């Protein structure tokens, strides 16, 4: 069933279950958040590429307004709820609002992934962090653990995150992410090796020659 929702287009991809904090300062989005708060509405974030609003996005629930400033700016906390596809885009929401809106249809979720793939994915992300010397706590496995929880940790470009968002089912998302990591980790390892070689340039080196003569 189609529904009209307020839109907050941004140059980022948000995933279901993701917690996103935003600082709101533009007049039209201050109006949007005020309406969402007073009318218990949710709003959609579709990614923007080359100044064009994408066809897919994620609905966000407004969890709280954490701080309000004298000039009307505010800090908010949101939670990604579900994905949608835009059927029709409106420059202004009904009642001549400042912000945009869209008629959307929601995308049903199939979250049945393979447990062995989750284990493999976590292992590969840990390998990636180890190579890059990143000390960051990864999401832990649990009832709500899905590939969405890892999507910002695996080195996707913005375009790849968007492609990932559009994948219809969890098993396909697992396969997409595994394929990406299997290609990326050897490249990162080689880049790190070259970086270390470059750092050694000009230093005296202890090199043991091969015993061949």
Backbone as a ProteinNet text record, in pm:
[ID]
protein_1_A
[PRIMARY]
XXXXXXXXXXXXXXXXXXXXXXXXXXXXXXXXXXXXXXXXXXXXXXXXXXXXXXXXXXXXXXXXXXXXXXXXXXXXXXXXXXXXXXXXXXXXXXXXXXXXXXXXXXXXXXXXXXXXXXXXXXXXXXXXXXXXXXXXXXXXXXXXXXXXXXXXXXXXXXXXXXXXXXXXXXXXXXXXXXXXXXXXXXXXXXXXXXXXXXXXXXXXXXXXXXXXX
[TERTIARY]
84.4	0	88.3	61.6	141.4	107.9	207.6	191.7	274.8	227.5	303.8	379.7	511.8	596	680	717.4	812.1	948.8	1024.3	1156.9	1265.2	1378.7	1497.8	1614.4	1627.5	1734.8	1872.3	1964.7	2100.5	2200.6	2325.6	2431.1	2486.6	2397.3	2437.4	2330.9	2371.6	2279.2	2255.9	2129.5	2091.4	2028	2058.5	2006.6	1903.7	1811.1	1721	1800.5	1750.7	1809.6	1924.4	1964.4	2075.6	2030.9	2111.5	2088.2	2164	2092.1	2152.9	2119.7	2223.6	2206.2	2228.6	2141	2149.2	2137.7	2210.7	2195.2	2111	1997.7	1901.6	1913.2	1939.2	1958.6	1887	1856.5	1787.1	1639.6	1580.8	1440.4	1343	1358.7	1261	1271.3	1392.2	1405	1373	1387.7	1336.3	1184.4	1120.3	975.9	939.5	1017.9	991.9	997.4	1102.5	1117.4	1008.8	973.7	864.9	734.9	705.3	583.5	588.2	703.8	716.9	696.3	751.3	739.5	594.9	530.4	394.8	289.1	313.7	213.1	251.6	360.3	406.8	430	503.1	533.5	676.6	699.6	835	872.2	1001.4	1044.1	1143.5	1157.4	1244.7	1373.3	1482.3	1609.4	1646.4	1628.6	1683	1819.7	1918	2048.7	2042	2132.8	2142.7	2273.4	2264.4	2381.6	2372.7	2478.6	2482.7	2358.4	2323.7	2208.7	2075.9	2067.7	1944.7	1903.9	1776	1724	1709	1761.6	1756.1	1616.2	1593.9	1461.7	1434.5	1541.8	1524.6	1578.7	1523.1	1569.1	1520.4	1541.2	1503.3	1416.8	1310.4	1223.3	1287.7	1288.2	1346.1	1239.3	1245.9	1160.1	1234.7	1166.9	1224.3	1215.1	1329.8	1331.2	1326.6	1402.9	1397.5	1462.8	1421.5	1492	1582.2	1711	1805.4	1834.5	1837	1869.6	1806.9	1754.7	1702.5	1781.3	1815.3	1896.4	1808.4	1864.1	1788	1738.9	1818.7	1781.7	1688.5	1645.3	1554.2	1623.2	1756.8	1828.6	1806.4	1830.9	1809.7	1897.3	1925.7	1994.1	1889.5	1886	1785.1	1850	1779.9	1818.9	1711	1754.9	1659.8	1699.8	1607.1	1631.9	1575	1661	1616.2	1510.9	1401.9	1291	1277.5	1250.6	1230.2	1262.2	1285	1322.1	1197.1	1215.6	1104.9	1155.5	1062.6	1088.1	996.3	1052.9	974	894.3	763.8	676.3	654.2	646	624.1	687.2	759.6	831.7	761.2	745.2	681.4	781	790.6	884.3	844.7	714.4	664.6	561.9	570.1	472.4	335.5	226.9	93.2	85.4	-7.6	-27.9	86	149.1	252.5	367.6	410.1	524.4	652.5	752.7	880.6	958.6	938.9	1017.4	947.8	1025.5	974.1	900.6	832	762.4	762.1	718.2	711.2	603.4	542.9	456.8	547.9	543.8	637.6	563	629.7	585.2	698	661.8	762.5	804.4	929.4	988.5	988.1	928.3	924.2	1064.8	1091.4	1223.9	1225.3	1327.3	1357	1490.4	1489	1609.4	1670.2	1638.1	1687.8	1824.2	1929.3	2063.8	2117.7	2241.4	2305.6	2399.9	2386.5	2468.8	2617.8	2653.9	2795.1	2850.4	2765.7	2809.3	2831.5	2746.4	2766.5	2901.4	2932.1	3058.8	3176.1	3163.6	3269.4	3282.9	3171.6	3174.1	3243.2	3207.8	3270.8	3420.2	3459.3	3601.4	3675.6	3615.9	3681.4	3689.6	3585.5	3589.8	3697.1	3711.5	3818.1	3955.3	3970	4095.7	4124.3	4022.1	4036.6	4080.7	4016.9	4052.2	4194.8	4233.6	4368	4473.6	4450.6	4544.3	4557.8	4443.8	4441	4468.3	4486.7	4511.3	4397.6	4275.5	4156.1	4109.7	4099.3	4052	3908.5	3815.8	3674.8	3591.6	3496.2	3409.9	3306.9	3300.8	3205	3072	2962.5	2832.7	2840.4	2777.9	2779.4	2659.9	2682.1	2574.4	2462.7	2340.5	2223.7	2100.9	1985.8	1861.1	1840.6	1883.6	1859.8	1984.4	2082.3	2205	2181.4	2204.5	2193.9	2311	2323.1	2430.5	2417.6	2296.7	2281.1	2372.1	2394.3	2474.4	2621.4	2664.8	2805.9	2830.9	2725.2	2738.8	2828.6	2839	2925.6	3068	3098.2	3228.7	3316.8	3263.5	3335	3400.4	3401.6	3470.3	3391.2	3258.8	3176.8	3191.2	3189.3	3170.6	3023.4	2990.8	2851.3	2764.4	2815.8	2740.4	2719.6	2822.5	2809.3	2710.2	2710.5	2611.2	2470.1	2452.7	2320.1	2281.2	2375.2	2348.4	2312.3	2381.2	2355.4	2215.1	2175.4	2042.3	1931.8	1955.2	1852.1	1840.6	1938.4	1935.7	1814.7	1736	1605.8	1606.5	1708.3	1701.9	1836.7	1833.4	1951.2	2059.6	2022.9	2122.9	2201.1	2132	2199.7	2288.6	2246.2	2330.7	2456.3	2442.6	2559.7	2659.2	2608.7	2695.6	2762.7	2688.5	2742.5	2855.8	2833.9	2933.3	3055.8	3036	3149.2	3234.8	3169.9	3243.2	3325.6	3265.8	3336.1	3458.7	3443.8	3555	3664.8	3625.3	3724.2	3809	3751.4	3828.9	3908.5	3850.4	3909.6	4028	4017	4120.3	4258.1	4271	4404.8	4459.1	4371.8	4417.1	4464.8	4390.6	4429	4559.7	4574.1	4697.5	4818.1	4800.1	4908.8	4939.4	4835.6	4857.6	4932.6	4899.4	4967.6	5113.4	5140.6	5278.3	5358.7	5297.1	5365.3	5388.1	5291.3	5307	5426.7	5440.9	5553.8	5685.7	5687	5808.3	5846.5	5744.7	5770.5	5825.5	5774.8	5822	5966.2	6007.1	6144	6243.6	6196.8	6284.7	6387.1	6516.4	6621.5	6679.9	6615.9	6667.7	6769.7	6863.2	6954.5	6877.1	6895.9	6818.9	6911.2	6868.6	6937.4	6875.4	6943.3	6891.2	6983.9	6929.1	7007.9	6999.9	7112.5	7109.6	7083	7018.9	6994.2	7125.5	7138.2	7259.9	7253.3	7282.2	7268.8	7401.5	7511.1	7641.8	7747.8
-119.8	0	125.4	217	338.9	437.1	517.4	614.7	737.2	854.6	977.9	1009.1	1028.6	1055.3	1180.4	1250.9	1362.8	1309.1	1390.8	1349.9	1442.4	1381.6	1453.7	1397.9	1435.1	1379	1422.3	1327.2	1354.1	1275.2	1318.3	1246.3	1134.1	1046.8	931	823.2	701.1	587.5	546.2	532.4	486.7	348.5	259.9	123.4	98.7	7	-33.8	-77.1	-44.1	-69.5	25	112	203.6	320.2	353.8	471.9	589.4	695.6	811.4	937.5	1011.7	1140.7	1252.5	1351.6	1460.8	1595.3	1692.8	1831.6	1902.8	1955.6	2016	2167.6	2230.7	2375.9	2448.2	2380.5	2447.7	2466.6	2582.3	2609.2	2499.9	2446.9	2347	2218	2184.1	2060.1	2081.2	2203.8	2233.9	2218.8	2262.9	2245.7	2097	2021.1	1877.9	1806.1	1831.9	1763.3	1806.8	1934	1983.2	1910.5	1894.1	1824.1	1676.5	1614.1	1473	1455	1547	1538.4	1559.6	1661.4	1695.9	1600.2	1541.1	1455.4	1307.2	1276.1	1137.9	1075.9	1148.9	1103	1050.2	968.1	927.8	996.4	998.9	1062.9	974.4	997.3	914.2	985	909.4	960.7	880.8	941.6	881	943.8	863.9	921.1	1015	1112.8	1207.7	1183	1160.5	1144.6	1246.4	1325.6	1425.5	1514.6	1559.9	1649.2	1588.1	1457	1388	1293.5	1299.1	1212.2	1070.5	973	833.7	775.6	662.8	599.8	521.7	480.4	399.6	474.1	442.4	505.1	428.1	487.3	423.1	516.9	462.2	537.9	544	662.9	680.6	723.5	663.7	705.5	807.8	915.3	1016.5	965.7	937.3	880.8	988.5	1096.7	1206.8	1330.9	1444.8	1570.1	1591.8	1574.1	1573.7	1714.5	1811.5	1948.2	2047.1	2155.7	2264.5	2391.4	2462.5	2583.1	2707.2	2821.9	2946.5	2984.4	2952.8	2989	2886.8	2787.3	2686.7	2562	2563.7	2442.7	2334.4	2210.3	2101.7	1981.3	1903.3	1775.1	1666.6	1570.5	1465.2	1327.2	1226.8	1088.1	1013.9	934.7	862.4	715	634.2	491.3	446.5	382.2	331.2	222.6	232.6	139.9	41.3	91.8	1.8	73.5	-6.7	47.9	83.8	177.1	214	242.7	239.9	282.4	399.6	505.4	623.7	598.7	622	610.5	745.8	849.2	985.2	1084.1	1179.2	1276.9	1411.5	1475.6	1606.9	1707.8	1821.1	1924.3	1975.8	1981.6	2026.9	1927.9	1899.8	1813.2	1882.2	1806.7	1867	1982.7	2072.5	2193.9	2293.1	2290.1	2387.1	2391.1	2274.7	2266.7	2306.4	2343.9	2382.5	2261.4	2148.5	2028.7	1942	1853.5	1765	1645.5	1572.6	1451.2	1354.4	1233.1	1134.3	1032.3	983.2	866.1	745.1	657.3	544.9	413.6	306.1	173.1	109.7	38.2	-21.2	-157	-191.4	-314.8	-418.6	-532	-637.8	-693.3	-736.9	-785.3	-937.6	-998.1	-1139	-1142.6	-1166.4	-1157.3	-1293.9	-1393	-1528.5	-1548.4	-1509.8	-1533.7	-1665.7	-1699.1	-1821.7	-1788.5	-1861.1	-1834.4	-1845.3	-1942.4	-1960.7	-1839.5	-1772.5	-1653.2	-1536.5	-1525.4	-1419.9	-1437.6	-1560.9	-1588.9	-1552.9	-1588	-1558.7	-1408.5	-1338.6	-1193.7	-1123.4	-1159.3	-1097.4	-1123.8	-1245.1	-1279.3	-1193.9	-1174.1	-1096	-948.5	-895.4	-754.8	-735.8	-833.5	-826.3	-829.1	-911.2	-914.5	-778	-717.8	-586.4	-482.7	-483.1	-388.1	-411.8	-538.4	-570.9	-516.2	-531.9	-481.9	-330.1	-264.2	-117.8	-61.6	-151.8	-110.9	-22.6	-66.4	2.2	-66.4	8.5	-45.4	0.9	-78.5	-40.3	-163.1	-145.2	-256	-282.6	-405.7	-443.9	-482.3	-468.1	-515.2	-663.4	-701	-839.8	-916	-1045.3	-1129.2	-1138.1	-1138.9	-1148.7	-1171	-1161.5	-1188.2	-1094.1	-968.9	-870.2	-845.8	-933	-913.6	-947.7	-849.4	-870.8	-799.9	-817.8	-751	-599.2	-549	-403.8	-350	-430.9	-385.3	-370.4	-435	-430.5	-339.4	-290.2	-227	-103.5	-32.3	86.3	52.1	-76.3	-116.8	-184.2	-211.7	-299	-223.5	-91.2	-13.8	4.9	-3.5	27.6	175.3	205.7	344	379.6	506.9	548.7	477.2	464.2	396.7	249.7	185.9	45.3	28.9	124.1	118.3	126.7	210.7	223.4	94.5	36.6	-92	-198.3	-195.3	-290.2	-270.4	-144.5	-113.5	-171.6	-176.3	-221.7	-374.2	-447.1	-593.7	-647.1	-733.9	-769.5	-861.5	-946.9	-1045.2	-1057.2	-1111.3	-1116	-1208	-1321.8	-1413.6	-1348	-1275.4	-1205.1	-1093.6	-1027.9	-924.6	-986.4	-1103.2	-1172.5	-1204	-1256.2	-1293.8	-1171	-1061.5	-935.8	-885.1	-887.6	-836.3	-926.2	-1056.6	-1149.3	-1131.1	-1118.4	-1098.2	-969.7	-864	-735.7	-750.7	-815.3	-829.8	-919.3	-1023.9	-1114.3	-1043.7	-944.3	-865.6	-754.4	-697	-578.5	-611.3	-715.9	-744.4	-766.4	-845.5	-858.5	-725.4	-638.5	-507.8	-420.8	-422.4	-342.9	-395.7	-528.5	-587.8	-545.9	-545.2	-504.9	-356.1	-273.8	-130.2	-104.9	-179.9	-163.7	-207.3	-314.3	-358.4	-250.2	-188.6	-82.3	40.9	69.2	182.9	161.6	38.3	8.4	17.6	-28.3	-17.5	128	211.2	353.4	418.6	374.2	429.9	389.8	277.2	228.6	293.4	364.7	422.1	516.7	490.8	574.5	517.5	414.2	353.7	245.3	219.4	106.8	-22.2	-119.1	-241.3	-360.2	-450	-577.1	-679	-711	-805.1	-925.7	-1042.9	-1166.5	-1217.3	-1224.2	-1269.7	-1419.3	-1465.1	-1608.6	-1682.3	-1799.4	-1880	-1964	-1900	-1970.2	-1984.5	-1922.9	-1937.2	-1969.4
0	0	0	-91.4	-103.3	9.3	44.9	152.5	119.5	158.9	139.3	268	254.8	371.9	348.6	456.3	442.9	401.8	329.6	283.6	336.9	369.3	413.5	331.8	203.9	119.9	170.8	175.2	221.4	138.3	141.6	70.2	157.3	200.7	278.7	265.9	299.8	298.5	443	478.6	611.8	597.7	691.6	685.2	795.4	773	881.5	1004.1	1121	1254.7	1287.8	1194	1221.4	1307.7	1407.1	1488.9	1427	1397.5	1331.3	1408.7	1446.5	1514.4	1413.1	1412.7	1316.7	1387.4	1333.3	1377.1	1272	1312.2	1219.4	1227.2	1111.1	1113.7	999.8	889.1	779.4	814.4	778.1	813.6	771.4	647.6	602.5	682.5	728.1	804.3	951.7	999.2	1133.1	1133.1	1024.4	1011.1	1002.7	926.3	911.1	1046.4	1123.2	1250.9	1348.6	1345.3	1431.3	1398.5	1268.6	1227.9	1268.7	1250.6	1288.4	1438.4	1515.7	1661.2	1705.7	1650.3	1694.5	1640.5	1522.5	1459.4	1461.6	1533.5	1544.2	1406.5	1322.2	1187.3	1179.4	1080	1044.5	913.8	881.1	757	684.5	555.2	474.3	435.4	433.8	382.4	258.2	139.3	18.1	-10.7	-51.6	-83.1	-203.7	-206.5	-317.6	-391.4	-521.6	-607.4	-720.8	-737.1	-845	-842.7	-722.2	-701.8	-745.4	-746	-782.6	-669.4	-632.4	-527.1	-581.7	-509.1	-552.8	-535.5	-601	-599.5	-471.6	-401.7	-280.8	-159.8	-44.4	78.5	199.4	316.2	442.3	525.1	580.7	670.9	807.7	868.2	1001.6	1100.7	1219.6	1330	1414.5	1449	1537.7	1681.1	1740.9	1875.8	1983.9	1961.3	2057.9	2000.3	2051.7	2026.4	2147.6	2127	2239.3	2290.7	2198.6	2238.9	2142.3	2194.9	2113.1	2142.9	2036.2	2048.1	2034.5	2076.6	2075.8	1936.2	1833.8	1696.7	1630.9	1707.9	1653	1601.7	1600.6	1560.8	1666.2	1628	1722.9	1690.2	1792.1	1777.2	1797.8	1706.6	1715.5	1707.1	1761.2	1749.8	1671.5	1574.9	1491.6	1484.2	1435.2	1418.8	1284.6	1203.3	1074.4	1092.4	1016	1034.1	918.6	797.9	684	554.6	451.6	320.8	240.6	147.8	60	-80.2	-174.2	-311.2	-342	-401.5	-434.9	-562.5	-553.8	-670.1	-735.5	-651.7	-702.5	-604.9	-659.1	-578	-584.6	-467.8	-459.8	-403.8	-470.5	-424.7	-287.2	-262.4	-132.1	-79.3	48.8	113.1	114.4	133.2	138.7	238.1	211.9	292.8	276.5	157.7	121.5	222.4	262.5	353	279.9	354.7	294.5	244.7	309	278	172.7	113.4	8.4	69.4	-18.7	22.9	-94.8	-68.2	-175.9	-145	-253	-239.4	-251.7	-152.8	-150	-128.1	-165.8	-125.9	-46	58.8	145.4	92	117.4	66.2	178	151.8	252.5	274.4	396.7	433.5	447.5	390	414.7	487.3	616.7	699.5	729.8	647	670.8	604.8	676.9	629.6	683.1	646.6	694.1	809	918.6	1037.3	1006.9	923.7	891.4	817.1	737.4	666.1	762.4	866.4	965.3	1035.9	1071.1	1137	1046.3	917.9	821.8	799.8	791.8	771.8	888.3	1010.1	1126.8	1128.7	1090.8	1086.8	984.4	869.6	764.1	801.3	864.8	906.5	1013.9	1103.3	1203.9	1137.7	1034	958.4	896.1	838.1	775.2	878.3	993.8	1099.1	1149.1	1155.5	1201.4	1105.6	975.4	874.9	885.5	903.7	907.4	1046.8	1143.5	1283	1334.7	1306.5	1355.3	1482.3	1588.9	1716.4	1738.1	1690.9	1698	1733.3	1822.3	1861.7	1753.2	1708.8	1605.5	1668.4	1592.2	1643.7	1678.3	1786.3	1829.9	1773.4	1756.6	1706.2	1810.2	1762.7	1849.1	1763.5	1824.8	1753.4	1635.3	1648.3	1543.1	1457.5	1469.3	1392.6	1246.2	1158	1014.3	947.2	817.2	744	750.6	774.8	789	898.7	1003.7	1117.1	1081.5	973.1	932.5	813.2	751	619.7	618.3	731.1	736.4	779.3	798.3	850.8	746.2	628.4	534.5	419.3	424.8	321.6	194.2	201.8	84.9	48.9	-80.1	-123.6	-103.6	-117.2	-104.1	-207.6	-328.3	-434.3	-401.8	-344	-305.7	-190.7	-98	10.6	-45.9	-145.9	-207.5	-279.8	-353.9	-420	-316.3	-203.4	-95.3	-39	-21.9	31.4	-56.1	-185.7	-280	-289.2	-236.1	-246.6	-169.4	-231.6	-175.2	-54	-36.6	72.3	142.4	264.2	349.4	294.4	241.7	188.8	75	-12	-122	-69.3	38.9	100.1	160.5	223.6	277	165.5	55.7	-56.6	-117.5	-129.4	-182.4	-93.5	37.4	131.9	136.3	134	134	9.4	-105.8	-230.5	-224.5	-170.4	-156.6	-67.9	47.6	140.7	84.5	12.4	-46.5	-152	-218.2	-315.6	-247.6	-143.3	-83	7.6	88.1	188.5	126.4	18.7	-42.6	-94	-147.4	-195.8	-80.4	30	147.1	205.6	209	260.8	176.1	43.4	-45.9	-31.3	-16.1	4.3	134.5	237.1	365.3	354.1	275.9	253.6	181.4	79.6	5.7	93	178.5	269.7	361.8	412.8	500.6	425.2	298.5	217.6	194.9	166.7	145.2	272	386.8	513.8	541.9	485.7	505.9	410.8	310.9	210.6	275.2	246.7	304.1	431.2	489.7	610.8	573.6	664.7	645	667	578.6	584.8	609	694.6	715.2	621.2	513.2	416.1	408.9	428.7	420.9	278	206.8	68.8	61.7	-43	-58.4	-82.9	-24.2	-35.4	-163.2	-278.9	-406.2	-478.3	-429.5	-496.7	-390.5
[MASK]
+++++++++++++++++++++++++++++++++++++++++++++++++++++++++++++++++++++++++++++++++++++++++++++++++++++++++++++++++++++++++++++++++++++++++++++++++++++++++++++++++++++++++++++++++++++++++++++++++++++++++++++++++++++

